[in-house]
């Protein structure tokens, strides 16, 4: 097989990049190790910055998003049994965010690509990326029981933090910065209408809680739990009781309960790999960076990477210039580190620290009260949450 761009990974980053390239006349092939069913059902983020929505529209992939997405004008912070609303349009000059599940984005992109797009090969695990520093890298992969190869001008790794693309970087060609937080998130999907109009971020002495949603009928909720937590320790009633306790306020508000359809425990970590390019191999999305989900930045960072890559390959195709590709890593990393900082700030401010003391507790409350009492502090949070300017 032969393509100008070989894309490893058929998640939202790889699929969106393929769509953008196809619309610019750049030929590509997407290799995905999992089945279509697995990819379309994989639960991930659901909060989209305005820049992400705009990019999906530019790719012709926003029809259902525009019809079904839930536009949110702010978030609610809860602590000390108080509730405080942050009005994003007022604080940012009109910016909002949209709730639309990653599973639906993937379904939309898969359908578009299979109907009118470049090759998308499911169940095609990549074995290796060979000669990434040459002008003709090769991707070796398995397909229908036999090894095959894809010759490319460029390879883009969108295969996540455990994929092969980042491993193809020579040890001397980069550095990975990592941080692990001493707690995890227990996430559940529940067949119950959300108990709120916008996301609730709750800081409680027993741990953080988040109330989100996937649709007007499906709620997505999270609890801070210790590392190593087993799902069997958390029957449904215990989950609902703990959520109710952490969301409790001195006001007329009740958490609606319903059947829990899925549970998972996710460790909290940050990871940034520098640079995001080696030769003709480029990284995008989780292959290059992981952020704790508190700031809802993971999917949005991936889209930011892909938007820049799409523009860079379009310029190369139209003019032969590699200028944007040469600047890709530096431009992306500026935004990546700011999103990492914001996600870390949110995480430390809202989560109970296992080794924390009374001083840490009071400092967290001081930070929260600063945000809820100061327009400048609230505007800083809102600007980061709704999304910093994209590189292009």
Beta strands, then each sheet from edge to edge (+ up, - down):
strand 1: 2-8
strand 2: 28-31
strand 3: 47-48
strand 4: 70-72
strand 5: 74-79
strand 6: 82-87
strand 7: 97-99
strand 8: 119-121
strand 9: 126-130
strand 10: 138-143
strand 11: 146-157
strand 12: 175-191
strand 13: 200-202
strand 14: 209-213
strand 15: 219-225
strand 16: 259-274
strand 17: 277-278
strand 18: 281-283
strand 19: 289-290
sheet 1: 8+ 2+ 1+ 11+ 10- 9+
sheet 2: 8+ 2+ 1+ 11+ 18+ 17-
sheet 3: 3+ 7- 4+
sheet 4: 6+ 5- 13- 14+ 15- 12+ 16- 19+
end
